[in-house]
């Protein structure tokens, strides 16, 4: 048999020559094959673990972004002694004034953190809803730039509503 024959198989010739050589060759081929298979399995496991870690990190990042939105504080209800109707009528404007100040101060605190801008807009909007006419006037000494902008916008909307009526 020569290499030019069609039925020539070099592997069959090597394996049929000597049992000791063929056993050593089989062991060597088996060792290399198992190394390749094990390496691919490890690579597949590492890839799967890294994908799970990436998905977990993406979920945590998403939750961080979602939780950074405006916080809505539940109102604090204080129980006080019952007042007479005359005292309750006098206390109402003061409570409304205090609620405006509370919301305005919370808006100021939220504005100090750039990530809490939406929450600051929410707080200032709540404050404007509770504000009296004199509190809706722009006061550069007391108001932040955002509150002044919201007051200006609120006043423009009010003027446009009156112009339509």
C-alpha positions in Angstrom: 0.0 0.0 0.0 1.3 3.3 -1.0 0.0 6.8 -0.4 -1.2 7.0 -4.0 -3.7 4.1 -3.5 -7.4 5.1 -3.0 -7.8 2.7 -0.1 -4.8 4.1 1.7 -5.6 5.2 5.3 -2.6 6.4 7.3 -4.4 6.2 10.6 -5.3 2.6 10.0 -1.7 1.8 9.2 -0.5 3.5 12.4 -3.1 1.8 14.6 -2.6 -1.6 13.1 1.2 -1.7 13.4 1.8 -2.0 17.1 -0.6 -2.5 20.0 1.7 -0.5 22.4 2.0 2.4 20.0 -1.7 2.4 19.2 -2.6 2.3 23.0 -0.2 5.2 23.6 -1.7 7.1 20.7 -5.2 6.4 21.9 -4.3 7.7 25.4 -2.8 10.8 23.9 -5.7 11.6 21.6 -8.1 10.8 24.5 -6.2 13.2 26.8 -6.2 16.0 24.3 -9.9 15.5 23.4 -10.9 15.5 27.1 -8.9 18.7 27.7 -10.6 20.4 24.8 -14.1 19.2 26.0 -13.4 20.2 29.6 -12.1 23.7 28.5 -15.2 24.3 26.4 -17.5 23.2 29.3 -15.6 25.6 31.7 -15.9 28.4 29.1 -19.7 27.8 28.8 -20.1 27.8 32.6 -18.1 31.1 32.9 -20.2 32.6 30.2 -23.4 31.6 31.9 -22.3 32.9 35.3 -21.2 36.2 33.7 -24.6 36.6 32.0 -26.4 36.0 35.3 -24.2 38.6 37.0 -24.8 41.1 34.2 -28.6 40.6 34.4 -28.5 41.0 38.2 -26.4 44.2 37.9 -28.8 45.6 35.2 -31.8 44.9 37.5 -30.1 46.6 40.4 -29.2 49.6 38.3 -32.8 49.8 37.1 -34.1 49.7 40.6 -31.7 52.4 41.6 -33.0 54.7 38.8 -36.6 53.9 39.6 -36.2 54.5 43.4 -34.4 57.9 42.7 -37.8 59.3 41.5 -39.9 61.7 43.5 -40.7 60.5 47.0 -44.2 61.0 48.2 -44.3 61.5 51.9 -47.4 60.4 53.7 -49.0 63.2 55.7 -48.3 63.3 59.4 -51.5 63.4 61.4 -51.2 64.8 64.9 -54.0 64.4 67.3 -54.7 67.5 69.2 -57.4 68.5 71.7 -60.6 69.5 70.0 -60.9 73.2 69.5 -64.0 75.3 69.5 -65.2 76.3 66.0 -63.9 79.9 66.5 -60.4 78.7 67.3 -60.5 76.2 64.5 -61.3 78.9 62.0 -58.4 81.0 63.2 -56.0 78.0 63.1 -56.9 77.1 59.5 -54.9 79.9 57.7 -52.0 79.3 60.0 -52.0 75.6 59.2 -52.2 76.3 55.5 -49.2 78.8 55.9 -47.2 76.2 57.8 -48.0 73.5 55.2 -46.7 75.8 52.5 -43.5 76.4 54.4 -43.0 72.7 55.1 -43.4 71.8 51.4 -41.2 74.7 50.4 -38.4 73.7 52.8 -38.6 70.1 51.7 -38.3 71.3 48.1 -35.2 73.3 49.1 -33.7 70.2 50.6 -34.5 68.0 47.6 -33.1 70.7 45.3 -29.7 70.5 47.1 -29.3 67.0 45.6 -29.1 67.0 41.8 -30.5 63.5 41.6 -33.7 64.6 43.4 -34.7 67.4 41.0 -38.1 65.7 40.1 -38.9 65.4 43.8 -38.0 69.1 44.3 -40.4 70.1 41.5 -43.1 67.9 43.1 -42.6 69.5 46.5 -42.6 73.1 45.1 -45.8 72.3 43.1 -47.4 71.1 46.3 -46.3 74.2 48.1 -47.8 76.5 45.4 -51.1 74.6 45.6 -51.2 75.4 49.3 -49.8 79.0 49.0 -51.7 82.2 49.6 -51.6 85.0 47.1 -48.8 86.8 48.9 -46.8 83.5 49.1 -47.2 83.0 45.3 -45.4 86.3 44.7 -41.7 85.9 43.8 -39.3 86.7 46.6 -35.7 86.5 45.4 -34.4 86.5 49.0 -36.3 83.4 50.0 -37.1 81.5 46.8 -34.8 79.2 45.0 -34.4 79.5 41.2 -36.7 76.6 40.6 -39.4 77.9 42.9 -39.2 81.3 41.2 -39.5 79.6 37.8 -42.6 77.6 39.0 -44.2 80.7 40.5 -43.6 82.6 37.3 -45.2 79.7 35.3 -48.1 79.5 37.7 -48.7 83.3 37.4 -48.6 83.1 33.6 -51.1 80.2 33.6 -53.4 82.2 35.9 -53.2 85.3 33.6 -54.0 83.2 30.6 -57.0 81.6 32.3 -58.3 85.1 33.2 -57.7 86.3 29.6 -59.8 83.5 28.3 -62.7 84.1 30.7 
